[in-house]
Amino acid sequence: MAESSHWLAGRVAVITGASRGIGAATAEAIAGAGAHAVLAARDGVTLDTVAGRIREATGEATAVPTDVSKIEDVEHLFAVAEETGPVCALVCAAGVLTPAPFAETTPEVWERTLAVNLTGSFLCCRAAFGAMRRAGEGRIVNIASLSGVYATEKFPGLAAYNVSKYGVIGLTEAIATEGKELGITAICISPGAVDTSMLRRANPELRPGLTPFEVAELILALLDSPLTAASGANIPLFSNA
Ligand SMILES: NC(=O)c1ccc[n+]([C@@H]2O[C@H](COP(=O)([O-])OP(=O)(O)OC[C@H]3O[C@@H](n4cnc5c(N)ncnc54)[C@H](OP(=O)(O)O)[C@@H]3O)[C@@H](O)[C@H]2O)c1
């Protein structure tokens, strides 16, 4: 068999939010490129379904039910991943969106949104950073949103979500700064409307401009490139749909 041209081939990659939507499509693309995909999300049943699909396509996958907002779950996720081999890639796709007008945004909605979208990304990136430092290499892709990009149109009811995504963009820059000397890069992507259950819940009227598979293809291309000079960048994904 011809040797794979993918950097990912033979490496271990952790993908959060891998039970559906962008995360599931990304996990399948990464496994298709020859990596062992370690899948994380809370719902173990749907996670197992995605892992099963990957194995049916002769890929390698391990499902680890995980709540990314819980440090003990994240530590367990990376401990399982490292049993498979050095963790060299991470995609943080886990996210929640609970629409609420600003004046009715409860502290619970605010805290939960930040806990999953921002603290969850921090906990996973921090665990991955340690593993990547040990491995001597690593590539991280975080998923923010156009909602977290300065001077782009904002939709009402998304204050907590928007702020969490601004944070993810900042987190990615910070990781890039400290990863530079260690061979660790971090890139953020900020999609517009992608055709997933999150979008349908958030705004059923909004026409999606991207499919999860298109976003997954981009993430795969990013992970397959060193991108050293671009580390820390955020890539907004506008679409014309
Ligand atoms: N769809 C869009 O238009 C769009 C646009 C810009 C950015 N994004 C971002 O892209 C990412 C993926 O979104 P999506 O559209 O694919 O959403 P989705 O279909 O709702 O999928 C969200 C994923 O996150 C997981 N998740 C939620 N809470 C979690 C937690 N506490 N711990 C671990 N996993 C958790 C879900 O699984 P469980 O429920 O089983 O945990 C699911 O796998 C999110 O960060 C989202 O903000 C989406």
The ligand as a Tripos MOL2 file, in Angstrom:
@<TRIPOS>MOLECULE
LIG
   48    52     1     0     0
SMALL
NO_CHARGES

@<TRIPOS>ATOM
      1 N1        -23.2170   25.1200   13.5430 N.am      1 LIG1
      2 C1        -22.7770   26.3600   13.3640 C.2       1 LIG1
      3 O1        -23.3880   27.1440   12.6230 O.2       1 LIG1
      4 C2        -21.5260   26.8340   14.0640 C.ar      1 LIG1
      5 C3        -20.9870   28.0700   13.6840 C.ar      1 LIG1
      6 C4        -19.8400   28.5320   14.3060 C.ar      1 LIG1
      7 C5        -19.2390   27.7700   15.2820 C.ar      1 LIG1
      8 N2        -19.7580   26.5700   15.6470 N.ar      1 LIG1
      9 C6        -19.0640   25.8220   16.6950 C.3       1 LIG1
     10 O2        -18.6720   24.5580   16.1860 O.3       1 LIG1
     11 C7        -18.6080   23.6180   17.2640 C.3       1 LIG1
     12 C8        -19.4350   22.3950   16.8820 C.3       1 LIG1
     13 O3        -20.7890   22.8140   16.7570 O.3       1 LIG1
     14 P1        -21.9090   21.9970   15.9780 P.3       1 LIG1
     15 O4        -22.6360   22.9600   15.1540 O.co2     1 LIG1
     16 O5        -21.3240   20.7720   15.3670 O.co2     1 LIG1
     17 O6        -22.8620   21.6440   17.2200 O.3       1 LIG1
     18 P2        -23.6690   20.3430   17.6350 P.3       1 LIG1
     19 O7        -24.1180   19.5890   16.4360 O.co2     1 LIG1
     20 O8        -24.6660   20.7880   18.6480 O.co2     1 LIG1
     21 O9        -22.5420   19.4560   18.3670 O.3       1 LIG1
     22 C9        -21.9900   19.8900   19.5890 C.3       1 LIG1
     23 C10       -21.0790   18.8000   20.0990 C.3       1 LIG1
     24 O10       -20.5420   19.2370   21.3700 O.3       1 LIG1
     25 C11       -20.7530   18.2120   22.3330 C.3       1 LIG1
     26 N3        -20.8400   18.7810   23.6690 N.ar      1 LIG1
     27 C12       -21.7480   19.6710   24.1480 C.ar      1 LIG1
     28 N4        -21.5070   19.9190   25.4520 N.ar      1 LIG1
     29 C13       -20.4220   19.1610   25.7900 C.ar      1 LIG1
     30 C14       -19.6900   18.9800   26.9930 C.ar      1 LIG1
     31 N5        -20.0080   19.6040   28.1200 N.pl3     1 LIG1
     32 N6        -18.6460   18.1270   26.9760 N.ar      1 LIG1
     33 C15       -18.3150   17.4650   25.8430 C.ar      1 LIG1
     34 N7        -18.9520   17.6020   24.6820 N.ar      1 LIG1
     35 C16       -19.9960   18.4370   24.6650 C.ar      1 LIG1
     36 C17       -22.0540   17.5160   21.8730 C.3       1 LIG1
     37 O11       -22.1750   16.1930   22.3780 O.3       1 LIG1
     38 P3        -22.9420   15.8340   23.7600 P.3       1 LIG1
     39 O12       -24.2030   16.6550   23.7690 O.co2     1 LIG1
     40 O13       -23.1490   14.3660   23.6820 O.co2     1 LIG1
     41 O14       -21.9970   16.2050   24.8610 O.co2     1 LIG1
     42 C18       -21.8180   17.4800   20.3610 C.3       1 LIG1
     43 O15       -20.9770   16.3980   20.0240 O.3       1 LIG1
     44 C19       -19.1320   24.3490   18.4960 C.3       1 LIG1
     45 O16       -18.0490   24.8300   19.2530 O.3       1 LIG1
     46 C20       -19.9040   25.5190   17.9080 C.3       1 LIG1
     47 O17       -19.9690   26.5990   18.7900 O.3       1 LIG1
     48 C21       -20.8840   26.0720   15.0660 C.ar      1 LIG1
@<TRIPOS>BOND
     1     1     2 1
     2     2     3 2
     3     2     4 1
     4     4     5 ar
     5     4    48 ar
     6     5     6 ar
     7     6     7 ar
     8     7     8 ar
     9     8     9 1
    10     8    48 ar
    11     9    10 1
    12     9    46 1
    13    10    11 1
    14    11    12 1
    15    11    44 1
    16    12    13 1
    17    13    14 1
    18    14    15 2
    19    14    16 1
    20    14    17 1
    21    17    18 1
    22    18    19 2
    23    18    20 1
    24    18    21 1
    25    21    22 1
    26    22    23 1
    27    23    24 1
    28    23    42 1
    29    24    25 1
    30    25    26 1
    31    25    36 1
    32    26    27 ar
    33    26    35 ar
    34    27    28 ar
    35    28    29 ar
    36    29    30 ar
    37    29    35 ar
    38    30    31 1
    39    30    32 ar
    40    32    33 ar
    41    33    34 ar
    42    34    35 ar
    43    36    37 1
    44    36    42 1
    45    37    38 1
    46    38    39 2
    47    38    40 1
    48    38    41 1
    49    42    43 1
    50    44    45 1
    51    44    46 1
    52    46    47 1
@<TRIPOS>SUBSTRUCTURE
     1 LIG1         1 GROUP 0 **** ****
